[in-house]
Amino acid sequence: MRLIPARRKPQAGFSLVEMLIAISVMGLLLAIAIPRVRDTMNSREVKSARAALATTYARARIYALQQRRPAKVHFSGSSVWVTTPNSAGIDSTVGAILNLGNIHGVNLVASEPTVTFLPTGLLQSALGEVLVVRVSRASKADSVVISGYGRLR
């Protein structure tokens, strides 16, 4: 009697070589994608910080108009906040102090450390002067420009 060898079932799955090739291709694709993702994240954080800065500015201007009191926007490092004098003449903070460096990882450079909005909504500095606040992170940067008339550009 002759023995017939049993047929081997085909192996399911991947060989080691196939897995190494797949991992190498994925690594190459990630190496190409990571710088683009990083640039996109930096751009998004700069835009978000610029929007937060514009919101803080708008809060100060609206507060000055509504309360008929001057309101100051302060820039220090990467922080921005609004103050206004209370009835005793002491500046008190309106809203929160935003540390845009911690929140968005950006740096702020303002042409003036403090800008004051009069109850009319105008800047206290001479008309025609502008305040420029540069927001930057890595290679991405944007600016907020406030005209002497209190307009945001």
VOPAGU-2260 file (C-alpha; in pm, 1 decimal, decimal comma):
REM VOPAGU-2260
SITE   aa  ch    i         X         Y         Z
SITE  MET   A    0       0,0       0,0       0,0
SITE  ARG   A    1     131,9     331,7    -104,7
SITE  LEU   A    2      94,3     633,0     125,8
SITE  ILE   A    3     -25,9     950,2     -31,0
SITE  PRO   A    4     130,9    1252,6     129,3
SITE  ALA   A    5    -121,4    1488,8     283,4
SITE  ARG   A    6    -160,2    1821,3     110,3
SITE  ARG   A    7     -53,8    2117,0     309,3
SITE  LYS   A    8    -304,6    2392,8     351,3
SITE  PRO   A    9    -190,7    2728,1     212,6
SITE  GLN   A   10     -64,7    2957,8     487,4
SITE  ALA   A   11    -279,5    3263,2     560,5
SITE  GLY   A   12    -117,7    3595,7     652,8
SITE  PHE   A   13     189,6    3787,3     547,4
SITE  SER   A   14     550,5    3689,3     528,0
SITE  LEU   A   15     817,9    3877,8     717,8
SITE  VAL   A   16     947,7    4037,6     397,5
SITE  GLU   A   17     601,8    4166,0     305,2
SITE  MET   A   18     557,4    4315,4     652,2
SITE  LEU   A   19     897,3    4488,6     635,3
SITE  ILE   A   20     813,3    4637,9     295,0
SITE  ALA   A   21     475,8    4763,7     421,4
SITE  ILE   A   22     636,0    4919,8     731,2
SITE  SER   A   23     906,3    5084,9     517,9
SITE  VAL   A   24     647,3    5236,7     283,4
SITE  MET   A   25     444,0    5365,6     579,5
SITE  GLY   A   26     757,6    5517,7     733,4
SITE  LEU   A   27     841,9    5691,7     406,4
SITE  LEU   A   28     489,4    5832,1     374,5
SITE  LEU   A   29     500,8    5958,3     734,6
SITE  ALA   A   30     839,1    6121,3     676,8
SITE  ILE   A   31     689,3    6311,1     384,3
SITE  ALA   A   32     364,3    6403,3     563,9
SITE  ILE   A   33     493,6    6517,9     904,8
SITE  PRO   A   34     648,5    6850,7     790,1
SITE  ARG   A   35     330,0    6942,3     605,5
SITE  VAL   A   36     116,2    6856,1     905,5
SITE  ARG   A   37     346,3    7062,4    1128,8
SITE  ASP   A   38     320,2    7364,1     895,1
SITE  THR   A   39     -57,7    7329,0     887,5
SITE  MET   A   40     -72,1    7311,6    1268,0
SITE  ASN   A   41     149,2    7620,8    1300,7
SITE  SER   A   42     -68,8    7814,2    1055,9
SITE  ARG   A   43    -384,4    7712,0    1239,6
SITE  GLU   A   44    -245,3    7811,3    1579,9
SITE  VAL   A   45    -134,1    8152,5    1447,9
SITE  LYS   A   46    -479,9    8213,2    1300,1
SITE  SER   A   47    -647,6    8104,2    1624,0
SITE  ALA   A   48    -424,6    8331,5    1831,7
SITE  ARG   A   49    -493,1    8620,1    1592,7
SITE  ALA   A   50    -867,7    8560,3    1631,6
SITE  ALA   A   51    -834,3    8553,6    2012,8
SITE  LEU   A   52    -637,5    8878,2    1995,2
SITE  ALA   A   53    -905,4    9039,4    1777,4
SITE  THR   A   54   -1174,4    8923,1    2021,3
SITE  THR   A   55    -986,6    9071,3    2316,4
SITE  TYR   A   56    -941,9    9396,6    2126,9
SITE  ALA   A   57   -1313,9    9405,2    2038,9
SITE  ARG   A   58   -1405,7    9337,4    2403,1
SITE  ALA   A   59   -1197,6    9636,0    2516,5
SITE  ARG   A   60   -1340,1    9869,1    2253,6
SITE  ILE   A   61   -1701,1    9764,6    2319,8
SITE  TYR   A   62   -1646,9    9794,1    2694,9
SITE  ALA   A   63   -1511,6   10149,0    2650,4
SITE  LEU   A   64   -1810,2   10244,1    2434,8
SITE  GLN   A   65   -2076,6   10085,3    2656,0
SITE  GLN   A   66   -1941,2   10185,8    2996,8
SITE  ARG   A   67   -1821,3   10527,5    2881,3
SITE  ARG   A   68   -1484,1   10465,7    3044,9
SITE  PRO   A   69   -1141,1   10418,5    2894,0
SITE  ALA   A   70   -1027,9   10060,5    2851,3
SITE  LYS   A   71    -667,7    9948,6    2813,7
SITE  VAL   A   72    -536,4    9646,3    2629,0
SITE  HIS   A   73    -205,1    9526,1    2771,3
SITE  PHE   A   74      53,8    9313,9    2590,7
SITE  SER   A   75     328,7    9145,1    2789,9
SITE  GLY   A   76     527,2    8860,4    2642,9
SITE  SER   A   77     264,4    8629,4    2500,3
SITE  SER   A   78     -13,4    8748,8    2733,0
SITE  VAL   A   79    -291,6    8995,7    2657,3
SITE  TRP   A   80    -557,8    9137,3    2890,3
SITE  VAL   A   81    -800,4    9427,3    2927,5
SITE  THR   A   82    -823,1    9666,2    3223,2
SITE  THR   A   83   -1047,6    9958,2    3304,2
SITE  PRO   A   84   -1049,8   10197,2    3599,2
SITE  ASN   A   85   -1311,6   10122,1    3863,4
SITE  SER   A   86   -1493,3   10387,0    4068,1
SITE  ALA   A   87   -1187,9   10430,1    4292,7
SITE  GLY   A   88    -965,8   10490,9    3989,9
SITE  ILE   A   89    -779,3   10160,8    4025,5
SITE  ASP   A   90    -742,5    9948,4    3711,7
SITE  SER   A   91    -925,9    9618,0    3731,9
SITE  THR   A   92    -910,5    9336,1    3481,7
SITE  VAL   A   93   -1206,1    9281,7    3250,6
SITE  GLY   A   94   -1236,5    8916,8    3153,1
SITE  ALA   A   95    -948,3    8673,0    3167,2
SITE  ILE   A   96    -578,9    8721,4    3108,5
SITE  LEU   A   97    -503,4    8522,9    2794,0
SITE  ASN   A   98    -161,5    8363,6    2776,3
SITE  LEU   A   99    -152,8    8291,2    2405,1
SITE  GLY   A  100     187,6    8127,7    2444,7
SITE  ASN   A  101      39,6    7855,7    2664,3
SITE  ILE   A  102    -284,6    7824,7    2469,9
SITE  HIS   A  103    -154,0    7840,4    2111,7
SITE  GLY   A  104     224,1    7829,7    2148,3
SITE  VAL   A  105     270,7    8168,2    1981,3
SITE  ASN   A  106     480,7    8475,7    2051,1
SITE  LEU   A  107     339,8    8828,8    2051,4
SITE  VAL   A  108     532,5    9141,7    1963,8
SITE  ALA   A  109     332,6    9465,2    1996,4
SITE  SER   A  110     447,6    9805,1    1878,3
SITE  GLU   A  111     325,3    9944,4    2214,8
SITE  PRO   A  112     290,7    9753,9    2544,4
SITE  THR   A  113     -45,9    9916,3    2622,1
SITE  VAL   A  114    -311,6   10077,9    2409,0
SITE  THR   A  115    -599,3   10279,8    2554,4
SITE  PHE   A  116    -943,2   10311,0    2400,3
SITE  LEU   A  117   -1134,1   10623,6    2486,8
SITE  PRO   A  118   -1508,3   10608,1    2557,3
SITE  THR   A  119   -1555,6   10717,2    2194,5
SITE  GLY   A  120   -1382,8   10398,5    2070,9
SITE  LEU   A  121   -1077,0   10587,3    1942,0
SITE  LEU   A  122    -720,4   10517,1    2044,1
SITE  GLN   A  123    -579,6   10763,1    2294,2
SITE  SER   A  124    -263,6   10805,8    2087,2
SITE  ALA   A  125    -259,3   11057,6    1804,8
SITE  LEU   A  126    -501,2   10985,1    1520,8
SITE  GLY   A  127    -339,1   10813,5    1229,3
SITE  GLU   A  128    -104,3   10616,0    1450,6
SITE  VAL   A  129    -142,3   10242,0    1429,0
SITE  LEU   A  130     -79,7    9959,5    1669,8
SITE  VAL   A  131      72,7    9650,0    1513,4
SITE  VAL   A  132      74,7    9319,1    1698,4
SITE  ARG   A  133     274,6    9044,3    1532,6
SITE  VAL   A  134     173,2    8686,3    1611,3
SITE  SER   A  135     427,4    8417,5    1523,2
SITE  ARG   A  136     495,3    8050,2    1571,3
SITE  ALA   A  137     790,2    7876,0    1408,1
SITE  SER   A  138     801,4    7999,0    1046,7
SITE  LYS   A  139     439,4    8118,9    1038,5
SITE  ALA   A  140     340,5    8474,8    1128,2
SITE  ASP   A  141      48,8    8713,7    1097,1
SITE  SER   A  142     -27,9    9062,6    1222,4
SITE  VAL   A  143    -317,5    9251,3    1373,9
SITE  VAL   A  144    -321,1    9619,6    1284,1
SITE  ILE   A  145    -537,7    9865,0    1479,3
SITE  SER   A  146    -578,0   10209,0    1327,3
SITE  GLY   A  147    -599,2   10531,2    1526,7
SITE  TYR   A  148    -971,7   10528,9    1465,4
SITE  GLY   A  149    -998,0   10196,2    1644,9
SITE  ARG   A  150   -1051,5    9989,9    1331,0
SITE  LEU   A  151    -910,3    9642,0    1312,0
SITE  ARG   A  152    -730,5    9552,2     990,0
